[in-house]
Structures are given as C-alpha cells and as structure tokens.
Amino acid sequence: FRKIMVEDMKEDLKEEANAVGGDASKPVGGVVRGKQFVPKKKDHEIASWDPNQVTWVPMEFEFNAASWGIKANMEKLDKGVRFTHPLCITEVASGSEAEWLGVQQNDVIVRVRTTQDLVFREVKPEMGKSDVVDLKEPKLYVENSIRDILCAGGKCVIEVKRRRGQMVCERCGSDKMIEVREAGDLICDGCGLVAKSRLIHQGSEWRSFADDANRSDPNRTGGPENELLNNDGLSTVIQQTGNRQTADQAGSAANLSKNQFRGSSQSANKALTDAYKDIERMCESMGIGAIHKRAQTNFKKYDDKCREEKKGMKAVDAVIASCVYLACREEGHPRSMKEMCSFTSVTKKDLGKVFKQVQQRLQVNVGPLKASMLCTRFCSNLQVSHHVDVAAQEICRRAEQLNLTEGRVFTSIAGASIYMACQLKIGTVDHRTYEQISEWTGAAEATIKQTFRDLHTKRHQLVPENYASKDEIDRLPEQ
C-alpha cells in the first residue's frame, strides 16, 4: 500500500512539473527549481471587478437623410443656438435613421465630415468673451462651423466615442452589471446572464464586535489609508507583550518597541492627530464644522513644507488658527481675526504674522477681506430681511469704490452699512439700534457712529435706487 502511495505521489509531481514548465522525462524529486518555474497566467474568472474602469470605443456613422433624428446638448443665447463642449448626444428619435444605424444616447461626437470635405473636422471648443457666464467655471461652446453642419443635416459622416464599462455582456452587449456579493457573481442587468463568477470580495475577512469575550481583533490588516497622516497612515508596530516571556525578554521587547516608536512616523502622526482634534474642536465651537476637513488639509500641507525645508513648526496654536482662518476664506465663510482670537489664546498680531507665513508656504493668496463679505452673516445674526442684507452689501461695495473705507476696520464699515439700511426701514421689523449691531459685529458703538457719519455725507451715492426713494434718503438722520 505504501508503494502505491509513493507511485501516485510521483505521478502527481510529474503532472505539476509539466504544468509549470518542467520536463516530465527528467526525475522531479518533489522539487521545482526556480529557473524551471513559469508563472501561470492570471485567471480572469477569479479576479475582482472594478466598476469604475471604463473605456471609450470609437465608432463611425454615415447619414443620408435630411433629418438624422438626434439631439445634442445646446443652449439658446442672444446670438442664436450654441452647442456646448463636449458635444454629447442627448436624445435619439424612435424610427429615425440614427436609431437604425445604432447611434445611442450619451455618445460623444468627436469628428464630422461632409461630402465636400476630404478630411474630418475636429469638434473643438471655442470660448468667446460674451459666452462666459461664470468666470470660475467658463462654459465651452463648439465652433459655429460644426454647428452649421449638424443643423443642416443631409449626407454626412460623424465619428463618435462610446463609453464602455470593464465588462460587456456577451449576449446583449450591455455594460450595466450587477454584483451579487453573497454569491460572488456578476450578472447582466439587461438579460440576466451571469457574466462572471467566483469574484473576490473586497471587504474585511473577519468581523469584530465590541462585546466579544476576548476583545481580540482577528483582522490581519489595519485601518484605511489616511492622506492627512504621514505615509498615508501606514506603519509597523512592534508588540511588547506576549505569552511565556522571561523578565529579560519582556524588558528587551519593551525597549525595542519604545525605540521603534520614537524612530517611526507614529510619533509625528500623534502630533498631527492632536492638531486635527484642536482644529475640529475650534471649528465646532465657531459653528463652522463643515470646513474642518479643509483646515486639516491646510495644516498637513504646511507641516509637509516645514519638513521639506527642515524647519520645525513653531507657535502651533497660531498655525492652527491661521489654517482655520484660511479655510474660512477659501470656503466662503469669512471670519475676522478678532473673532478667531476670541476662540484661541493667540493675539491678533501673532495671528497676522503667522497667517502671512502660511500663505507664502502654501502659495495661496485669498486677497484682503472686504466688509461686504461679512454682511450676510451679520444680518443673519441680527435676523433682518434679505432686502436689508442685499442693500448693506451694495452700500459696502459703493463705499469702497468711493474710497470711503480707507483707515477703517471692515467690521465697522459693515456695521455702519447695516445701520444705514436699517434706518431707512424705521417703523418696520428691520429697524436695529447701534447697541444691537455692535453686539453682533464686534465693533464699538462709537466706531460705528463715526463711520456712519462719514457714509452719511455720500448717502445718495451709496443707497441703491430700488431700495429707498430720494425723499427717504433725504430724511435719513445723521445719528
């Protein structure tokens, strides 16, 4: 019986050698040498599935009818109809030539050729000054020559690119797949065909609960990657505890773990984590918890710059306040430095000095703070109507254009503008006093009064025409 088992084992080893590229005629001896090993090709049937991986397939269609039966993304402007770029097909008419040729919705037109053209014309964007609606995100429009060809119809050849997913159904050609994790199958949403099976689950191998008896985590991996930590939060930890250790072994393990912790990035990550907690706590106390991620990102970039320049970070509290102040400006929630100092132990002078350093190292310039940026928040705290808010912002802008804000703090300018807009609504629910405005703006009552006197001399040029009549502006009191 033992001889039979040995013979079967030799046969199995020979088959394995043949599978990996060995020579079956030579004795294997139970060992596959490294030079004889040839790795197997990746089995696509036992692979994970990435739903975000897509490809673009070029396709060409030749039209002959006067009307093709397709619509693309367009806008009606003063100069006429303009196609936006990228030129995407939004609708295919039923029974049209486009449907018969196989044109599908969401196809992107990249090139066009008429019967008179010898080569294709590229569908390129063309941006004119009158077509820009938003300077931050300008809209791109297709050239007028391409628009004329597409609107004319007739004989024409267009080339499109079609989005395809990683998997395409062999039966119906659809790229919409549904992943059934319980069974490890990938099923077509169109016809129900099982396109792939035995998928590898990307989740955790084990689950641990807080009320477990042994409180041991069976996972062999750590937490997810964190871009806010050094090395994305990945590190190696030497454990100092163990079973059946002598006193000398336990002491050596403790010293080794301590030295490894000091030399690794865990100590630096601890400092970053403490700073992130302070940033989050500060943002929550100021009522701007939505921007704490941006502030933490600014702090991480500043810390990386300090490490590149091999300079230590000084005045960490001031740096934290500066990063929060910068995030407020970037996210459209501006705060004054006086407000920032009220939530920290940093002085206004130190905060201004460190904020300039943060801007220089991050290469970010948010520009000077304007009084009109603070009017919306102040008016919201004062619970006045939206018309008062809009009028106060316009008064601040016009005062800046008339050079009436030189030498004045923007909080006092915003307070004086709000007071002027409220004085024009005496007898209504929008009327507010100096004391109420001073409480929410942080500016002194005397400062707001003096600023209001300076603005009162130019009140006809400051108050919007649609907010108050000329007689109401004339009757505006000076106090």
Summary of the structure (lengths in Angstrom):
residues: 479
radius of gyration: 35.1
end to end distance: 114.2
largest distance: 117.7
contacts: 1242
relative contact order: 0.05
helix: 44%
strand: 13%
